[in-house]
Every structure is written in C-alpha cells, then in structure tokens.
C-alpha cells in the first residue's frame, strides 16, 4: 500500500483537474539532482510493471513466425513476419514506431530487425523486447500492457505515465509508490538524488508528492 502522503497528493490532483470531454492521463514529473547525466550510466532507463495498470490502451506489436505468431494474434495489436519487416519503407516504419508503445520479437529475429529498423526504433527507445524460445508470448504481451518506461536521457526532469483520471487515487498512488521505490533502489544516492516529484493530470495543475 502506498504512503498516505502520495495518495493525498494524487487525490488532490484528481480533484483539481478541470472537467474535460476526454479521459486524461495521470503523469508523474521527477526532478533529479546531484547526478552527472552526461554519463550514460547515471541516466534512468527502466521498464516498470505498474501494479494497478496504466488505465490506458497500450499498443503492442509482435514480430514472430509460426506458432508464436498465431498465439500473439490473440493479444497483440499487430503481428509482423520477418518478410513484413523487410518490406517496410522508412515512412511506414516511422509511423509504426510512433504509434506503438512496445515491440516484442523472437530472439532469432533480433539481428535482422536491428538491420532493418535499428536506426528508427533505436533513437526512440523502442527496440523490441526479445522473446526467448521458452517465453510465453501471451504472458509477455499482457505484462507489457501494464508497463511504463522511465527514461531521463540527459534531462534532470522527466515524465512518466502512472494512470488515468478514471482510476482511484489509491490505485494511482500504488503505481507511484512502485516507481519511487525502484528509483530509490537504483539511483546512486537513492532518495537524495531526487529533488522533487509532482503528479498531475494531462491538463490539470501539478501537485507535489511529499
């Protein structure tokens, strides 16, 4: 269960959000300090499974053949073969990359995917998660549907999705708690490397998370 201060901040952010004719996301802004982000090893680059889910649709494309491809069709938004990947032109590949949250690919295909799509997917941080022969593609897709990426790059302030405005404050707070615990464990000086954390809906005001 999340800290009550986190839940209080989320509840206030949800209450202060203006009425909209669409479902807003809930986002977390994290400000880092005392880190040399020009050094790649100090940058945040994490995939985190949110316990309460994202509250949003997550678009997942699987690149696979045979039985894996057939099973992936049950759960993925699109399934591509090796030939499909080779046939994509740059504009098609860029559109697909921009519209897709996560790619999954069979391990045996990763080298070819890097050759065909590496220059497009790499800079976007969307190179596929490799699928080992004994991995369950359905389970992997379902896990990624509840996953968010934390990437600071060389910026001291970065953002991540933590839920939707339709979710309960407690559920969003649980998601934030998991993210902060991971950061505290992974950053060089733990909580001391975090300057401030704010939560807000898409169009709403920021509320500091104590």
BELBEL-V815376 format. One record per helix or strand of 3 or more residues. SS is the DSSP state (alpha for helix, beta for strand). FROM is the first residue (numbers start at 0). LEN is the number of residues. If there is no record, write none. Layout:
ss:SS from:FROM len:LEN
ss:SS from:FROM len:LEN
This chain:
ss:alpha from:3 len:13
ss:beta from:24 len:8
ss:alpha from:39 len:3
ss:beta from:44 len:5
ss:beta from:59 len:4
ss:alpha from:65 len:7
ss:beta from:77 len:3
ss:alpha from:81 len:6
ss:alpha from:89 len:10
ss:beta from:101 len:5
ss:alpha from:106 len:15
ss:beta from:128 len:3
ss:alpha from:136 len:8
ss:beta from:146 len:5
ss:beta from:156 len:8
ss:alpha from:168 len:18
ss:alpha from:189 len:4
ss:beta from:193 len:8
